[in-house]
Amino acid sequence: MGIGILLARLRYLIPNLSPGTGHSWLLGLATSFLGLMTIIVSTHNYFSDQQSIDKISYTPVTKWILFFSSFLLLIGSGLIYTILILPVLP
């Protein structure tokens, strides 16, 4: 979430670095939303696993972990790719 806020406010921190596309607020908002969703899903999984352990019926769920990790990897790779293809000012 912190990275999303930093991206959204980057134009105020370094105003003359590059002209930009004007979409940094959207990228920052999306990254903040992704961080918030990660916290919500992790908290839900924690309490669900805690109840399963207390009932002695715990079985690890690997498909959701792999899906969510793959999704985050894809989003992060897209973010890095976007940053790398932006034009660099001389």
SULSUL-V510172 format. One record per pair of residues at least 24 apart in sequence whose ideal C-beta (glycine too) atoms are under 7 Angstrom apart, sorted by the first residue. I is the first residue (numbers start at 0). J is the second residue. If there is no record, write none. Layout:
BEGIN
i | j
I | J
I | J
END
This chain:
BEGIN
i | j
0 | 31
0 | 34
0 | 35
2 | 30
3 | 27
3 | 28
3 | 30
3 | 31
3 | 34
4 | 31
6 | 30
17 | 88
33 | 74
40 | 67
END
